[in-house]
């Protein structure tokens, strides 16, 4: 018995492990949506397709399973683009079913015709169109297989007439999801060991998101080498916990200990990290890089030896080849410095003596009262900084943000995807006021889909990170101010629990009440407006820019802002 292509597509998605499909129905998508409704896949009705892409990305990153989004022709499928770029960069297996105008109209600039292949081809691991009904299962299988195997976004373009057509020859192709073990050859591992065994007393490990699942193996290597372990922001929840050798992050939002571990070492073992900022790499150290992605090897900084391998199995095979080292001076100094920095951070994370609310105080309260297995998402900008600096991970908590793509507005929709696939788990969206406003309609999705996400708004009335960027370049901030509503009252009007807090002495009780709410809840917090993000190393240009900004502000009658900045950052 022949099946319609729409049904074949849905059947294949379900067999590939898809649990949820995020999108907005309509037009060329309607028949596929109908078959989704009759399948085991659950449709999640978002208010903007971009949010659906972020939600699917977060679900795929957490579970490792293929997740779907689907859109109507033209603007419907086009709206996914920003979230899917983010997903592809984060190696999240997501498939977009991009429905298209009828085949006979393609190439004639028909209303809502969009060349999806030209647009999505550069930000996906697979992008192709089903040309005939008989291709339907085969191409859907290839799309799913590629997204899973290459860990990225697959785009399957489906003209509406093809979706409605019957496939007369439906060959039973199927999706295979095995994950191979990849490690360097014995000879190459011997070369790594030779470099590390002769590496001097200052050996450091710098781990990225590719270290997930290899915690014990990396610690064993660190103990053998007496090496401190620094990590990228994306590897925080993979390497920070239960790690006596942890020295934190380097980079723009990192700390001094992590910065010194990488910059001052004589030999660096770079594991599953594609860290982009070249100024934070060591100038003279020998570098051994191991990564599952061959194109990551040596593309950010020259390396002495680059090898392809997954980190867990490679570290297991490398450990017996390493000679035990005895000197711990380099590691101990940096571990102690990191511990001291954490204590300093916590000592400053208190209410101000003026009764106002520093954003790090808000973050520390959330850290203290959130569940031990909570999932955190943060908007790009200052909420991301506070997340990675002040939220503790413990092997159960996970943290998500748009670090590689650096887009605004990802926190709330990512939280939706996490809550959808983990309905009994606490999910927290650390939203900036600018980020929340950009995809504000998804608060209605929380209500409609009954997603118990806890949204906290860092309401400083501005695009805070941009404000700091402009000041560090010696500029007076321009176009960064935001005229916000009372987000707590707006949330209540939408149907969430909502509250706004302006005084520090009311904050802890409000945080505890907010986190205990059974359904979706929004806590709007008026935080200090002039808090700076301090990098691990202050460059002369940035310092000079801040002086120049302060002088301009004083001369133009904005001295109150300068004094507030000084007061909030003492």
C-alpha positions as a printed NumPy array, in Angstrom:
array([[  0.   ,   0.   ,   0.   ],
       [  1.464,   3.351,  -1.011],
       [  1.882,   6.16 ,   1.491],
       [  1.887,   9.892,   1.08 ],
       [  5.316,  11.505,   1.286],
       [  4.244,  13.533,   4.328],
       [  3.556,  10.307,   6.222],
       [  6.841,   8.747,   5.112],
       [  8.774,  11.765,   6.377],
       [  7.079,  11.631,   9.766],
       [  7.55 ,   7.859,  10.053],
       [ 11.259,   8.251,   9.346],
       [ 11.68 ,  11.051,  11.875],
       [ 10.013,   8.926,  14.54 ],
       [ 12.198,   5.913,  13.748],
       [ 15.282,   8.173,  14.017],
       [ 14.346,   9.01 ,  17.612],
       [ 12.651,  12.393,  17.205],
       [ 10.414,  13.116,  20.212],
       [  9.408,  16.739,  19.606],
       [  8.899,  18.975,  16.592],
       [  8.867,  22.744,  17.174],
       [  7.209,  25.165,  14.798],
       [  4.152,  27.045,  13.576],
       [  1.688,  25.286,  11.273],
       [  0.219,  26.61 ,   8.048],
       [ -0.063,  26.418,   4.29 ],
       [  2.469,  23.983,   2.812],
       [  3.146,  22.379,   6.207],
       [ -0.409,  21.393,   7.105],
       [ -0.383,  17.806,   5.842],
       [  2.942,  17.028,   7.541],
       [  1.59 ,  18.549,  10.773],
       [ -1.483,  16.334,  10.427],
       [  0.683,  13.21 ,  10.273],
       [  2.812,  14.422,  13.182],
       [ -0.389,  14.679,  15.201],
       [ -1.119,  11.017,  14.417],
       [  2.419,   9.88 ,  15.337],
       [  4.359,   9.528,  18.589],
       [  6.113,  12.851,  17.885],
       [  4.758,  15.743,  19.937],
       [  4.215,  19.071,  18.207],
       [  5.331,  22.115,  20.216],
       [  3.564,  25.295,  19.132],
       [  5.939,  28.255,  19.528],
       [  5.15 ,  31.909,  18.769],
       [  8.211,  32.519,  16.567],
       [ 10.101,  29.943,  14.533],
       [ 13.47 ,  31.308,  15.703],
       [ 12.493,  30.339,  19.242],
       [ 11.593,  26.865,  18.02 ],
       [ 15.093,  26.443,  16.606],
       [ 16.716,  27.442,  19.909],
       [ 14.384,  25.101,  21.8  ],
       [ 15.18 ,  22.171,  19.509],
       [ 18.89 ,  22.949,  19.773],
       [ 18.861,  22.848,  23.566],
       [ 16.897,  19.585,  23.621],
       [ 19.341,  18.017,  21.159],
       [ 22.364,  19.246,  23.124],
       [ 21.033,  17.854,  26.401],
       [ 19.757,  14.504,  25.162],
       [ 22.07 ,  13.905,  22.216],
       [ 18.978,  12.843,  20.237],
       [ 17.782,  14.168,  16.909],
       [ 15.166,  16.894,  17.369],
       [ 12.98 ,  18.459,  14.685],
       [ 11.612,  21.808,  13.611],
       [  9.221,  22.356,  10.732],
       [  8.029,  25.431,   8.89 ],
       [  5.721,  26.596,   6.172],
       [  6.987,  27.945,   2.861],
       [  8.752,  31.287,   2.609],
       [  9.006,  33.227,   5.878],
       [  7.928,  30.285,   8.041],
       [ 10.947,  28.118,   7.302],
       [ 13.192,  31.162,   6.866],
       [ 12.541,  32.361,  10.434],
       [ 14.454,  29.386,  11.845],
       [ 17.763,  30.635,  10.423],
       [ 19.306,  32.341,  13.469],
       [ 18.578,  29.513,  15.882],
       [ 19.751,  26.901,  13.398],
       [ 23.046,  28.699,  12.844],
       [ 23.493,  28.538,  16.614],
       [ 22.564,  24.834,  16.661],
       [ 24.97 ,  23.966,  13.875],
       [ 27.833,  25.759,  15.626],
       [ 27.035,  23.933,  18.85 ],
       [ 27.004,  20.552,  17.036],
       [ 23.372,  19.902,  17.962],
       [ 21.594,  17.273,  15.814],
       [ 18.514,  19.117,  14.558],
       [ 16.51 ,  18.568,  11.376],
       [ 14.439,  21.267,   9.679],
       [ 11.541,  20.198,   7.483],
       [ 11.396,  23.275,   5.246],
       [  8.236,  23.045,   3.174],
       [  8.236,  24.784,  -0.178],
       [  5.868,  26.084,  -2.851],
       [  4.771,  23.624,  -5.54 ],
       [  7.506,  22.146,  -7.731],
       [  6.063,  23.542, -10.95 ],
       [  6.368,  27.105,  -9.596],
       [ 10.001,  26.872,  -8.494],
       [ 12.293,  29.267, -10.334],
       [  9.541,  31.751, -11.261],
       [  9.71 ,  34.034,  -8.203],
       [  6.371,  32.683,  -7.02 ],
       [  4.916,  34.327,  -3.864],
       [  6.727,  32.979,  -0.774],
       [  9.276,  31.084,  -2.878],
       [ 12.657,  31.116,  -1.114],
       [ 15.863,  29.413,  -2.247],
       [ 16.384,  27.51 ,   1.002],
       [ 19.336,  25.578,  -0.373],
       [ 21.274,  28.775,  -1.047],
       [ 20.448,  30.157,   2.389],
       [ 20.869,  27.081,   4.593],
       [ 23.676,  25.412,   2.667],
       [ 26.412,  27.288,   4.54 ],
       [ 25.059,  26.616,   8.042],
       [ 24.101,  22.959,   7.884],
       [ 25.686,  19.536,   7.471],
       [ 23.007,  18.487,   4.974],
       [ 20.685,  20.532,   2.764],
       [ 18.7  ,  19.053,  -0.109],
       [ 15.242,  18.861,  -1.634],
       [ 12.996,  15.866,  -2.275],
       [ 12.485,  15.923,  -6.046],
       [ 10.229,  12.9  ,  -6.528],
       [  7.943,  10.974,  -4.15 ],
       [ 10.126,   7.892,  -4.506],
       [ 13.083,   9.802,  -2.999],
       [ 11.15 ,  10.664,   0.164],
       [ 12.265,   7.953,   2.58 ],
       [ 15.794,   7.739,   1.202],
       [ 16.478,  11.461,   1.457],
       [ 14.817,  11.772,   4.851],
       [ 17.014,   8.929,   6.102],
       [ 20.131,  10.602,   4.69 ],
       [ 19.161,  13.901,   6.327],
       [ 18.589,  12.268,   9.718],
       [ 21.702,  10.107,   9.415],
       [ 23.892,  13.099,   8.561],
       [ 22.556,  15.272,  11.376],
       [ 23.217,  12.5  ,  13.891],
       [ 26.614,  11.401,  12.55 ],
       [ 28.039,  14.869,  11.92 ],
       [ 26.301,  16.466,  14.921],
       [ 24.728,  19.396,  13.153],
       [ 21.71 ,  20.76 ,  11.331],
       [ 20.091,  18.942,   8.407],
       [ 17.627,  20.765,   6.167],
       [ 15.132,  18.761,   4.137],
       [ 13.216,  20.853,   1.597],
       [  9.761,  19.49 ,   0.715],
       [  7.631,  21.062,  -2.047],
       [  3.971,  20.961,  -1.111],
       [  2.924,  18.864,  -4.108],
       [  5.575,  16.277,  -3.235],
       [  4.344,  16.146,   0.384],
       [  0.818,  15.363,  -0.875],
       [  1.943,  12.794,  -3.451],
       [  1.92 ,   9.021,  -3.005],
       [  5.222,   7.148,  -3.138],
       [  4.679,   4.055,  -5.261],
       [  8.091,   2.532,  -4.535],
       [  8.827,   3.01 ,  -0.825],
       [ 12.121,   1.161,  -0.239],
       [ 12.684,   0.489,   3.505],
       [ 15.797,   2.579,   4.124],
       [ 16.474,   3.141,   7.853],
       [ 18.519,   5.422,  10.103],
       [ 21.547,   4.016,  11.959],
       [ 22.693,   5.782,  15.118],
       [ 25.795,   3.939,  16.259],
       [ 28.594,   6.084,  17.7  ],
       [ 32.137,   4.882,  16.878],
       [ 35.113,   5.061,  19.214],
       [ 37.879,   7.162,  17.656],
       [ 41.408,   7.517,  18.931],
       [ 44.892,   8.139,  17.494],
       [ 47.143,   5.239,  16.526],
       [ 49.563,   3.743,  19.04 ],
       [ 52.468,   5.381,  17.229],
       [ 50.82 ,   8.806,  17.471],
       [ 50.032,   8.283,  21.141],
       [ 53.699,   7.486,  21.702],
       [ 54.555,  10.837,  20.087],
       [ 52.139,  12.612,  22.449],
       [ 53.674,  10.859,  25.43 ],
       [ 57.193,  11.807,  24.326],
       [ 56.218,  15.493,  24.233],
       [ 54.433,  15.401,  27.592],
       [ 57.096,  13.312,  29.327],
       [ 59.735,  15.864,  28.334],
       [ 57.49 ,  18.858,  28.902],
       [ 59.204,  20.577,  31.835],
       [ 57.558,  21.442,  35.142],
       [ 54.851,  23.702,  33.722],
       [ 52.367,  21.453,  31.94 ],
       [ 48.721,  22.544,  31.694],
       [ 45.52 ,  20.998,  30.367],
       [ 42.95 ,  23.168,  28.63 ],
       [ 39.643,  21.395,  27.998],
       [ 36.671,  22.324,  25.857],
       [ 33.179,  20.986,  25.278],
       [ 34.623,  17.917,  23.593],
       [ 35.657,  16.741,  27.079],
       [ 32.086,  15.904,  28.043],
       [ 31.932,  12.347,  29.343],
       [ 35.691,  12.148,  29.913],
       [ 35.886,  13.718,  33.392],
       [ 37.549,  10.777,  35.164],
       [ 40.018,  10.099,  32.347],
       [ 41.167,  13.729,  32.179],
       [ 41.629,  13.906,  35.951],
       [ 43.759,  10.769,  35.833],
       [ 46.016,  12.327,  33.191],
       [ 46.186,  15.589,  35.155],
       [ 47.252,  13.705,  38.265],
       [ 49.971,  11.851,  36.351],
       [ 51.256,  15.118,  34.814],
       [ 50.667,  17.253,  37.949],
       [ 48.893,  19.651,  35.607],
       [ 46.258,  22.287,  36.383],
       [ 43.043,  21.985,  34.362],
       [ 41.662,  25.134,  32.794],
       [ 38.464,  24.942,  30.782],
       [ 36.484,  26.893,  28.232],
       [ 33.122,  28.361,  29.182],
       [ 31.302,  25.605,  27.27 ],
       [ 33.187,  22.956,  29.265],
       [ 32.279,  24.416,  32.667],
       [ 29.724,  21.759,  33.555],
       [ 31.932,  18.981,  32.138],
       [ 35.164,  19.743,  34.013],
       [ 34.538,  22.117,  36.926],
       [ 32.939,  19.714,  39.417],
       [ 34.807,  17.303,  41.71 ],
       [ 38.078,  18.537,  40.25 ],
       [ 40.919,  19.319,  42.682],
       [ 43.043,  20.557,  39.768],
       [ 40.495,  23.031,  38.422],
       [ 41.742,  26.582,  37.826],
       [ 38.685,  27.89 ,  36.002],
       [ 38.276,  29.633,  32.678],
       [ 40.527,  31.794,  30.598],
       [ 39.316,  34.178,  27.911],
       [ 37.337,  37.383,  28.103],
       [ 34.988,  36.156,  30.848],
       [ 37.557,  33.928,  32.54 ],
       [ 39.702,  34.391,  35.631],
       [ 43.337,  35.04 ,  36.379],
       [ 44.28 ,  31.477,  37.365],
       [ 42.922,  29.949,  34.161],
       [ 44.544,  32.694,  32.132],
       [ 47.948,  32.113,  33.743],
       [ 47.704,  28.325,  33.426],
       [ 47.366,  28.572,  29.655],
       [ 49.547,  31.61 ,  29.005],
       [ 52.5  ,  30.658,  31.246],
       [ 52.744,  26.901,  30.673],
       [ 55.654,  25.33 ,  28.822],
       [ 53.547,  22.479,  27.406],
       [ 49.806,  22.607,  26.781],
       [ 47.512,  19.621,  26.287],
       [ 44.536,  21.051,  24.395],
       [ 41.55 ,  18.713,  24.596],
       [ 38.297,  19.035,  22.657],
       [ 38.64 ,  22.806,  22.556],
       [ 38.277,  25.122,  19.586],
       [ 38.848,  28.279,  21.633],
       [ 38.871,  31.192,  19.196],
       [ 40.628,  34.034,  21.013],
       [ 44.264,  33.838,  19.905],
       [ 45.551,  36.391,  22.409],
       [ 44.908,  33.942,  25.248],
       [ 47.095,  31.143,  23.869],
       [ 50.688,  30.709,  25.086],
       [ 53.35 ,  32.387,  22.964],
       [ 56.147,  29.804,  23.242],
       [ 54.709,  26.589,  24.683],
       [ 54.581,  23.285,  22.838],
       [ 50.94 ,  22.425,  22.178],
       [ 49.408,  18.992,  21.682],
       [ 45.842,  19.253,  20.406],
       [ 43.378,  16.357,  20.363],
       [ 39.914,  16.83 ,  18.881],
       [ 37.245,  14.703,  17.256],
       [ 36.848,  17.324,  14.504],
       [ 39.868,  17.255,  12.135],
       [ 39.236,  20.808,  10.95 ],
       [ 39.763,  22.116,  14.499],
       [ 43.402,  21.056,  14.609],
       [ 45.712,  24.067,  14.57 ],
       [ 43.171,  26.476,  13.126],
       [ 43.22 ,  28.92 ,  16.075],
       [ 46.943,  28.786,  16.944],
       [ 49.916,  26.781,  15.638],
       [ 50.271,  23.436,  17.422],
       [ 53.219,  21.094,  17.78 ],
       [ 51.102,  17.987,  17.214],
       [ 47.436,  17.677,  16.283],
       [ 45.587,  14.365,  16.409],
       [ 42.014,  13.231,  15.78 ],
       [ 40.3  ,  11.343,  18.577],
       [ 37.482,  11.429,  21.101],
       [ 38.823,  12.578,  24.438],
       [ 37.654,   9.72 ,  26.657],
       [ 39.171,   6.828,  24.715],
       [ 42.28 ,   8.836,  23.811],
       [ 43.009,   9.706,  27.44 ],
       [ 42.45 ,   6.093,  28.458],
       [ 45.028,   4.941,  25.903],
       [ 47.465,   7.763,  26.681],
       [ 47.585,   7.383,  30.468],
       [ 49.795,   4.218,  30.633],
       [ 52.34 ,   5.949,  28.394],
       [ 52.839,   8.903,  30.721],
       [ 55.585,   8.999,  33.32 ],
       [ 54.465,  10.118,  36.796],
       [ 55.726,  13.589,  37.601],
       [ 56.556,  14.888,  41.067],
       [ 56.685,  18.683,  40.955],
       [ 53.327,  20.248,  41.849],
       [ 54.455,  23.856,  42.333],
       [ 52.945,  25.228,  39.103],
       [ 49.622,  23.46 ,  39.654],
       [ 49.368,  24.2  ,  43.384],
       [ 50.02 ,  27.912,  42.914],
       [ 47.248,  28.242,  40.345],
       [ 44.745,  26.06 ,  42.209],
       [ 45.269,  28.227,  45.285],
       [ 44.883,  31.406,  43.251],
       [ 41.642,  30.126,  41.739],
       [ 40.251,  29.216,  45.17 ],
       [ 41.167,  32.666,  46.455],
       [ 39.444,  34.312,  43.483],
       [ 36.267,  32.326,  44.134],
       [ 36.24 ,  33.493,  47.748],
       [ 36.695,  37.077,  46.584],
       [ 33.814,  36.693,  44.125],
       [ 31.546,  35.351,  46.855],
       [ 32.537,  38.069,  49.307],
       [ 31.462,  40.688,  46.776],
       [ 28.206,  38.953,  45.903],
       [ 26.188,  40.671,  48.587],
       [ 23.592,  43.392,  48.728],
       [ 25.033,  46.88 ,  48.393],
       [ 25.064,  49.188,  51.389],
       [ 22.658,  51.412,  49.452],
       [ 20.019,  48.696,  49.356],
       [ 20.364,  48.22 ,  45.597],
       [ 20.86 ,  44.858,  43.911],
       [ 24.158,  43.955,  42.238],
       [ 23.598,  41.361,  39.492],
       [ 26.183,  39.029,  41.037],
       [ 24.213,  39.077,  44.325],
       [ 21.105,  38.004,  42.423],
       [ 23.075,  35.241,  40.7  ],
       [ 24.57 ,  33.973,  43.952],
       [ 21.11 ,  33.73 ,  45.516],
       [ 19.87 ,  31.728,  42.53 ],
       [ 22.94 ,  29.506,  42.789],
       [ 22.265,  28.935,  46.501],
       [ 18.57 ,  28.077,  46.201],
       [ 18.316,  26.353,  42.79 ],
       [ 17.968,  22.581,  42.597],
       [ 21.129,  20.5  ,  42.595],
       [ 20.274,  19.22 ,  39.109],
       [ 18.905,  22.481,  37.682],
       [ 19.401,  23.391,  34.036],
       [ 20.493,  26.999,  33.422],
       [ 20.263,  29.094,  30.261],
       [ 21.612,  32.631,  29.928],
       [ 21.144,  35.376,  27.38 ],
       [ 24.247,  36.529,  25.58 ],
       [ 25.772,  39.516,  27.373],
       [ 26.13 ,  40.105,  31.092],
       [ 23.74 ,  37.267,  32.148],
       [ 26.113,  34.834,  30.419],
       [ 29.042,  36.277,  32.398],
       [ 27.193,  35.937,  35.702],
       [ 26.135,  32.376,  34.805],
       [ 29.641,  31.14 ,  34.059],
       [ 31.274,  32.991,  36.941],
       [ 28.754,  32.497,  39.737],
       [ 26.682,  29.358,  39.112],
       [ 28.32 ,  26.25 ,  40.575],
       [ 28.115,  22.971,  38.692],
       [ 28.28 ,  19.624,  40.438],
       [ 28.094,  16.969,  37.755],
       [ 24.296,  17.184,  37.575],
       [ 23.675,  20.822,  36.696],
       [ 24.075,  21.877,  33.064],
       [ 24.578,  25.352,  31.603],
       [ 23.591,  26.595,  28.133],
       [ 24.103,  29.831,  26.213],
       [ 24.915,  31.142,  22.743],
       [ 28.67 ,  31.49 ,  23.149],
       [ 29.833,  30.548,  19.664],
       [ 27.16 ,  32.444,  17.745],
       [ 26.735,  35.129,  20.395],
       [ 23.114,  35.914,  19.633],
       [ 20.655,  37.709,  21.869],
       [ 17.41 ,  36.144,  23.087],
       [ 18.485,  32.477,  23.278],
       [ 17.902,  31.873,  26.994],
       [ 14.095,  31.695,  27.146],
       [ 13.569,  29.507,  24.051],
       [ 16.456,  27.202,  25.009],
       [ 14.788,  26.819,  28.389],
       [ 11.568,  25.822,  26.65 ],
       [ 13.304,  22.955,  24.845],
       [ 14.99 ,  21.776,  28.015],
       [ 11.75 ,  21.859,  30.005],
       [  9.885,  20.043,  27.245],
       [ 12.274,  17.098,  27.288],
       [ 12.832,  17.206,  31.078],
       [  9.382,  18.063,  32.469],
       [ 10.211,  17.162,  36.076],
       [ 13.443,  19.116,  36.258],
       [ 14.026,  22.709,  37.318],
       [ 14.898,  24.906,  34.32 ],
       [ 16.032,  28.499,  34.817],
       [ 16.268,  31.195,  32.155],
       [ 18.669,  33.997,  33.126],
       [ 17.311,  36.607,  30.738],
       [ 18.552,  40.074,  29.967],
       [ 15.892,  42.719,  29.544],
       [ 16.965,  43.192,  25.924],
       [ 17.057,  39.468,  25.212],
       [ 13.689,  38.784,  26.803],
       [ 12.033,  41.575,  24.84 ],
       [ 13.395,  40.285,  21.535],
       [ 11.398,  37.015,  21.743],
       [  8.874,  38.192,  24.306],
       [  6.042,  36.216,  22.782],
       [  7.534,  32.956,  24.02 ],
       [  6.238,  33.761,  27.502],
       [  2.879,  32.862,  25.974],
       [  4.379,  29.575,  24.799],
       [  5.277,  28.776,  28.415],
       [  1.637,  29.177,  29.371],
       [  0.157,  27.399,  26.363],
       [  2.557,  24.435,  26.527],
       [  2.479,  24.337,  30.352],
       [  6.262,  24.639,  30.627],
       [  7.305,  25.384,  34.209],
       [ 10.353,  27.456,  33.237],
       [ 11.607,  29.906,  35.855],
       [ 12.535,  33.182,  34.139],
       [ 14.624,  35.783,  35.937],
       [ 15.105,  39.145,  34.253],
       [ 18.304,  41.104,  34.909],
       [ 16.559,  44.42 ,  34.372],
       [ 19.215,  47.137,  34.127],
       [ 17.365,  49.227,  31.548],
       [ 20.026,  48.833,  28.902],
       [ 21.929,  46.553,  26.577],
       [ 24.502,  46.125,  29.312],
       [ 27.33 ,  44.344,  27.532],
       [ 27.157,  46.728,  24.576],
       [ 27.201,  49.628,  27.02 ],
       [ 30.462,  48.285,  28.503],
       [ 31.939,  47.672,  25.039],
       [ 31.319,  51.249,  23.995],
       [ 32.791,  52.641,  27.208],
       [ 35.916,  50.47 ,  26.876],
       [ 36.427,  52.05 ,  23.441],
       [ 36.252,  55.515,  24.965],
       [ 32.732,  56.234,  23.701],
       [ 29.728,  57.606,  25.457],
       [ 27.104,  54.82 ,  25.294],
       [ 24.796,  55.246,  22.323],
       [ 21.462,  53.531,  21.551],
       [ 21.822,  51.099,  24.473],
       [ 19.039,  52.429,  26.714],
       [ 15.778,  50.479,  27.032],
       [ 12.398,  51.797,  28.114],
       [ 11.033,  48.698,  29.796],
       [  7.597,  47.874,  31.155],
       [  7.175,  46.271,  34.561],
       [  8.01 ,  42.753,  33.377],
       [  6.494,  41.244,  36.525],
       [  3.091,  42.775,  35.814],
       [  3.286,  41.892,  32.122],
       [  4.026,  38.272,  33.063],
       [  0.954,  38.199,  35.294],
       [ -1.182,  39.566,  32.472],
       [  0.087,  36.775,  30.194],
       [ -0.739,  34.1  ,  32.762],
       [  2.553,  33.444,  34.55 ],
       [  3.407,  34.018,  38.181],
       [  5.086,  37.412,  38.101],
       [  6.832,  39.736,  40.53 ],
       [  9.205,  42.702,  40.364],
       [ 11.828,  43.342,  43.051],
       [ 13.669,  46.629,  43.509],
       [ 15.07 ,  46.323,  47.051],
       [ 17.87 ,  44.034,  48.165],
       [ 16.246,  43.093,  51.465],
       [ 13.266,  41.625,  49.584],
       [ 15.294,  39.625,  47.099],
       [ 16.118,  36.336,  48.837],
       [ 12.528,  35.647,  49.836],
       [ 11.404,  36.499,  46.309],
       [ 13.97 ,  34.132,  44.754],
       [ 12.888,  31.29 ,  47.032],
       [  9.188,  31.874,  46.294],
       [  9.843,  32.135,  42.543],
       [ 11.778,  28.866,  42.427],
       [  9.058,  27.032,  44.386],
       [  6.27 ,  28.013,  41.994],
       [  4.836,  24.871,  40.354],
       [  4.26 ,  26.493,  36.966],
       [  5.993,  29.058,  34.77 ],
       [  7.189,  32.046,  36.776],
       [  8.951,  35.318,  36.036],
       [ 10.983,  37.288,  38.572],
       [ 11.92 ,  40.75 ,  37.351],
       [ 14.838,  42.236,  39.294],
       [ 15.98 ,  45.843,  39.   ],
       [ 19.736,  45.34 ,  39.187],
       [ 22.512,  47.909,  39.411],
       [ 23.023,  49.554,  36.054],
       [ 26.77 ,  50.297,  36.02 ],
       [ 28.362,  46.973,  37.031],
       [ 31.371,  46.173,  34.843],
       [ 32.609,  42.829,  33.555],
       [ 36.307,  42.626,  34.421],
       [ 38.517,  40.399,  32.212],
       [ 41.389,  38.319,  33.659],
       [ 43.923,  40.636,  32.038],
       [ 43.205,  44.327,  31.582],
       [ 44.558,  45.522,  28.249],
       [ 46.002,  49.024,  27.98 ],
       [ 43.552,  49.94 ,  25.223],
       [ 40.492,  49.058,  27.318],
       [ 41.842,  50.836,  30.391],
       [ 42.585,  53.948,  28.356],
       [ 39.115,  53.708,  26.79 ],
       [ 37.473,  53.708,  30.213],
       [ 39.485,  56.781,  31.25 ],
       [ 38.515,  58.507,  28.019],
       [ 34.849,  57.628,  28.532],
       [ 34.946,  58.948,  32.107],
       [ 36.452,  62.237,  30.968],
       [ 33.864,  62.688,  28.211],
       [ 31.024,  61.831,  30.579],
       [ 32.232,  64.345,  33.172],
       [ 32.568,  67.08 ,  30.55 ],
       [ 29.074,  66.401,  29.186],
       [ 27.318,  66.498,  32.538],
       [ 27.134,  62.716,  33.082],
       [ 29.276,  62.636,  36.202],
       [ 26.564,  60.735,  38.089],
       [ 27.088,  57.778,  35.752],
       [ 30.842,  57.825,  36.353],
       [ 30.424,  57.949,  40.123],
       [ 27.839,  55.156,  39.976],
       [ 30.234,  53.011,  37.935],
       [ 33.016,  53.587,  40.476],
       [ 30.685,  52.93 ,  43.426],
       [ 29.222,  49.706,  41.993],
       [ 32.601,  48.211,  41.101],
       [ 34.656,  48.988,  44.208]])
